[in-house]
Amino acid sequence: MRFFLSIMTVVCLSLPAAANVDIKEVKTPGGLTAWLVEDHSIPFTALEIRFRGGASLETPGKRGAMNLMTGLLEEGAGEMDARAFARSVEGLAASISFGLDDDALSVSTRFLTENRDEAVALLRAAIHEPRFDQPDIDRVREQVLSNILSDAKDPDELASKAMGRILYGDHPYATSISGTTESVTALTREDLVVAHRDIFARDRIYIGAVGDITEEDLATLLDGLLGDLPETGAPMPPRADVDIPGGITVVPFETPQSVARFAQRGIKMDHPDYFTAVVLNHALGGGSFESRLMDEVRAKRGLTYGVYSYLAGKDLAEVYIGAVSSANDRIAEAVEVIRDEWAKAAAEGLTPEEVENAKTYLTGAYPLRFDGNGPIANIMVGMQMLGLPIDYIATRNDRVDAVTVEDVKRVAGELLDPEGLHFVVVGQPVGLESTPAN
């Protein structure tokens, strides 16, 4: 494993800048499509696969099934139990991991060229032949239940969950992918088999590969790995109807510091004004010490250690969301300042200096994302899922640079909605009470 880690370090240092990432589209004989960046300088490859749908595909009443199933994919496959599978992966100096969010199940694999066939065989077993042995189900279930109990005492988690219910109503997005104590306790092995069948299908696959592999070898690898999956999986749920009312929701919780989330409607990434909104957000609440919210809420008034906002785009909804925490007797002032700055930006836009500083940061920081085979493979898969063109990496900074002060003022007036900004405050806030729903 030490050799594998040293290879990773060299890869991170040897990759080209973002502008030089040469992406090729690979179509396999079996009908799969992947994006590939060849780099034969190091005998190492990162393979990223994503299956669209994620936890939002779960059968009603089975919340947490997809999460529990995903947690078991590394707990034995084929003839190998959990311990034998882990030893086999480690013995190849490879890594195989699975992740889940509302919109996708992700598969991340890293392997040395000399061990490619063996590593891919293990990955195939994990995807096609997970054991779901009952002792492993019970053990991983207990871990999930422990996390659920821990989250119930975490004000940040409580704020996120309360905001989710307000934003998404009865959509799957409204509830935690972990499920509840009741739903997870009731899950059976058959529920996990159904979740596996619903997500692992060819009609929702996105693939990125970076490293020491040719187009021909990648095509052969992918057809052998994924070619015989079922053609279709479970149907996607409908879009979420995000109709958030302005106001405040207070969730009582015994703590000396209140935690707040604030949100309003967002903007789609394929909207013509998306990059203008990105520049606007960075200057308003992007989290840097130069942002207006950080300056007004922290630097000038000392109300918090940090405040930030971001454009949160999911496959089936778009919201504009932020967070702040402050002492119970000061959170009301923090909420007032945030709403005032939201209104000021909506009415006046940004200064030329703010726009220029935001653009400089956004364009300068972008190449830093491409710091290894794995991150590049991950970015390419995300690009595919968003429907971005294959040359997006090379043109992205041009889109940021094209934003003008006038663009920002117009979009700020159209996007920012101080009256529609909703705050969820968890704690014992002084001077704040829940407002009736509009």
KASUL-V18901 format. One record per residue. SS is DSSP state (H for helix, E for strand, L for the rest). OMEGA is omega as a letter, one per 30 degrees, with the letter a starting at -180 (* if undefined). Layout:
ss->SS omega->OMEGA
ss->SS omega->OMEGA
This chain:
ss->L omega->l
ss->H omega->l
ss->H omega->l
ss->H omega->a
ss->H omega->l
ss->H omega->l
ss->H omega->l
ss->H omega->a
ss->H omega->l
ss->H omega->a
ss->H omega->a
ss->H omega->a
ss->H omega->a
ss->H omega->a
ss->L omega->a
ss->L omega->l
ss->L omega->a
ss->H omega->a
ss->H omega->a
ss->H omega->l
ss->L omega->a
ss->L omega->a
ss->L omega->l
ss->E omega->l
ss->E omega->a
ss->E omega->l
ss->E omega->a
ss->L omega->l
ss->L omega->a
ss->L omega->l
ss->L omega->l
ss->L omega->l
ss->E omega->l
ss->E omega->l
ss->E omega->a
ss->E omega->l
ss->E omega->l
ss->E omega->l
ss->L omega->a
ss->L omega->a
ss->L omega->a
ss->L omega->a
ss->L omega->a
ss->E omega->l
ss->E omega->l
ss->E omega->l
ss->E omega->a
ss->E omega->l
ss->E omega->l
ss->E omega->l
ss->E omega->a
ss->E omega->l
ss->L omega->l
ss->H omega->a
ss->H omega->a
ss->H omega->l
ss->H omega->a
ss->L omega->l
ss->L omega->l
ss->L omega->a
ss->L omega->a
ss->L omega->a
ss->L omega->a
ss->L omega->a
ss->H omega->a
ss->H omega->l
ss->H omega->l
ss->H omega->l
ss->H omega->a
ss->H omega->l
ss->H omega->a
ss->L omega->a
ss->L omega->l
ss->L omega->a
ss->L omega->l
ss->L omega->l
ss->E omega->l
ss->L omega->a
ss->L omega->a
ss->E omega->l
ss->L omega->a
ss->H omega->a
ss->H omega->a
ss->H omega->l
ss->H omega->a
ss->H omega->l
ss->H omega->a
ss->H omega->l
ss->H omega->a
ss->H omega->a
ss->H omega->l
ss->L omega->a
ss->L omega->a
ss->L omega->l
ss->E omega->l
ss->E omega->l
ss->E omega->a
ss->E omega->l
ss->E omega->a
ss->E omega->l
ss->L omega->a
ss->L omega->a
ss->L omega->a
ss->E omega->l
ss->E omega->a
ss->E omega->l
ss->E omega->a
ss->E omega->a
ss->E omega->l
ss->E omega->a
ss->E omega->l
ss->E omega->a
ss->H omega->a
ss->H omega->a
ss->H omega->a
ss->H omega->a
ss->H omega->a
ss->H omega->a
ss->H omega->a
ss->H omega->l
ss->H omega->l
ss->H omega->l
ss->H omega->l
ss->H omega->l
ss->H omega->a
ss->H omega->a
ss->H omega->a
ss->H omega->a
ss->L omega->l
ss->E omega->a
ss->L omega->a
ss->L omega->l
ss->L omega->a
ss->H omega->l
ss->H omega->l
ss->H omega->l
ss->H omega->a
ss->H omega->a
ss->H omega->a
ss->H omega->l
ss->H omega->l
ss->H omega->l
ss->H omega->l
ss->H omega->a
ss->H omega->l
ss->H omega->l
ss->H omega->l
ss->H omega->l
ss->H omega->l
ss->H omega->l
ss->H omega->a
ss->L omega->l
ss->L omega->a
ss->L omega->a
ss->H omega->l
ss->H omega->l
ss->H omega->l
ss->H omega->l
ss->H omega->l
ss->H omega->a
ss->H omega->l
ss->H omega->l
ss->H omega->l
ss->H omega->l
ss->H omega->l
ss->H omega->a
ss->H omega->a
ss->H omega->l
ss->L omega->a
ss->L omega->l
ss->L omega->l
ss->H omega->l
ss->H omega->a
ss->H omega->a
ss->L omega->a
ss->L omega->l
ss->L omega->l
ss->L omega->a
ss->L omega->l
ss->L omega->l
ss->H omega->a
ss->H omega->a
ss->H omega->a
ss->H omega->l
ss->H omega->a
ss->H omega->a
ss->L omega->l
ss->L omega->l
ss->H omega->l
ss->H omega->l
ss->H omega->l
ss->H omega->l
ss->H omega->l
ss->H omega->l
ss->H omega->l
ss->H omega->a
ss->H omega->a
ss->H omega->a
ss->H omega->a
ss->L omega->a
ss->E omega->a
ss->H omega->a
ss->H omega->a
ss->H omega->a
ss->E omega->l
ss->E omega->a
ss->E omega->l
ss->E omega->l
ss->E omega->l
ss->E omega->l
ss->E omega->a
ss->L omega->l
ss->L omega->a
ss->L omega->l
ss->H omega->a
ss->H omega->a
ss->H omega->l
ss->H omega->l
ss->H omega->l
ss->H omega->l
ss->H omega->a
ss->H omega->l
ss->H omega->l
ss->H omega->a
ss->H omega->a
ss->H omega->a
ss->L omega->a
ss->L omega->l
ss->L omega->l
ss->E omega->a
ss->L omega->a
ss->L omega->l
ss->L omega->a
ss->L omega->l
ss->L omega->l
ss->L omega->l
ss->L omega->l
ss->L omega->l
ss->L omega->l
ss->L omega->l
ss->L omega->a
ss->L omega->l
ss->L omega->a
ss->L omega->l
ss->L omega->l
ss->L omega->l
ss->E omega->a
ss->E omega->l
ss->E omega->l
ss->E omega->l
ss->E omega->a
ss->E omega->l
ss->L omega->a
ss->L omega->a
ss->L omega->a
ss->L omega->a
ss->E omega->l
ss->E omega->l
ss->E omega->a
ss->E omega->l
ss->E omega->l
ss->E omega->a
ss->E omega->l
ss->E omega->l
ss->E omega->a
ss->L omega->a
ss->L omega->l
ss->L omega->a
ss->L omega->l
ss->L omega->l
ss->L omega->l
ss->L omega->a
ss->L omega->a
ss->H omega->a
ss->H omega->l
ss->H omega->l
ss->H omega->l
ss->H omega->l
ss->H omega->l
ss->H omega->a
ss->H omega->a
ss->H omega->a
ss->H omega->a
ss->H omega->a
ss->H omega->a
ss->L omega->l
ss->L omega->l
ss->L omega->a
ss->L omega->l
ss->L omega->a
ss->L omega->a
ss->H omega->a
ss->H omega->l
ss->H omega->a
ss->H omega->a
ss->H omega->a
ss->H omega->a
ss->H omega->a
ss->H omega->a
ss->L omega->a
ss->L omega->l
ss->L omega->a
ss->L omega->a
ss->L omega->l
ss->L omega->a
ss->L omega->l
ss->E omega->a
ss->E omega->l
ss->E omega->l
ss->E omega->l
ss->E omega->a
ss->E omega->l
ss->E omega->l
ss->E omega->l
ss->L omega->a
ss->L omega->l
ss->E omega->l
ss->E omega->l
ss->E omega->l
ss->E omega->a
ss->E omega->l
ss->E omega->a
ss->E omega->l
ss->E omega->l
ss->E omega->a
ss->E omega->l
ss->E omega->a
ss->L omega->a
ss->L omega->a
ss->L omega->a
ss->H omega->l
ss->H omega->l
ss->H omega->l
ss->H omega->l
ss->H omega->a
ss->H omega->a
ss->H omega->l
ss->H omega->l
ss->H omega->l
ss->H omega->l
ss->H omega->l
ss->H omega->a
ss->H omega->l
ss->H omega->l
ss->H omega->l
ss->H omega->a
ss->H omega->a
ss->H omega->a
ss->L omega->a
ss->L omega->l
ss->L omega->l
ss->H omega->a
ss->H omega->l
ss->H omega->l
ss->H omega->a
ss->H omega->l
ss->H omega->l
ss->H omega->l
ss->H omega->l
ss->H omega->l
ss->H omega->a
ss->H omega->l
ss->H omega->a
ss->H omega->a
ss->H omega->a
ss->H omega->a
ss->H omega->a
ss->H omega->l
ss->H omega->a
ss->L omega->a
ss->L omega->l
ss->L omega->l
ss->H omega->a
ss->H omega->l
ss->H omega->l
ss->H omega->l
ss->H omega->l
ss->H omega->l
ss->H omega->a
ss->H omega->l
ss->H omega->l
ss->H omega->l
ss->H omega->a
ss->H omega->a
ss->H omega->l
ss->H omega->a
ss->L omega->a
ss->L omega->l
ss->L omega->a
ss->L omega->l
ss->L omega->a
ss->H omega->a
ss->H omega->a
ss->H omega->a
ss->H omega->a
ss->H omega->a
ss->H omega->l
ss->H omega->l
ss->H omega->l
ss->H omega->a
ss->H omega->a
ss->L omega->a
ss->L omega->l
ss->L omega->l
ss->H omega->l
ss->H omega->l
ss->H omega->a
ss->H omega->l
ss->H omega->l
ss->H omega->a
ss->H omega->l
ss->H omega->l
ss->H omega->a
ss->H omega->a
ss->H omega->a
ss->L omega->a
ss->L omega->a
ss->H omega->l
ss->H omega->l
ss->H omega->a
ss->L omega->a
ss->E omega->l
ss->E omega->l
ss->E omega->a
ss->E omega->l
ss->E omega->a
ss->E omega->l
ss->L omega->a
ss->L omega->l
ss->L omega->l
ss->L omega->l
ss->L omega->l
ss->L omega->l
ss->L omega->l
ss->L omega->l
ss->L omega->l
ss->L omega->l
ss->L omega->*
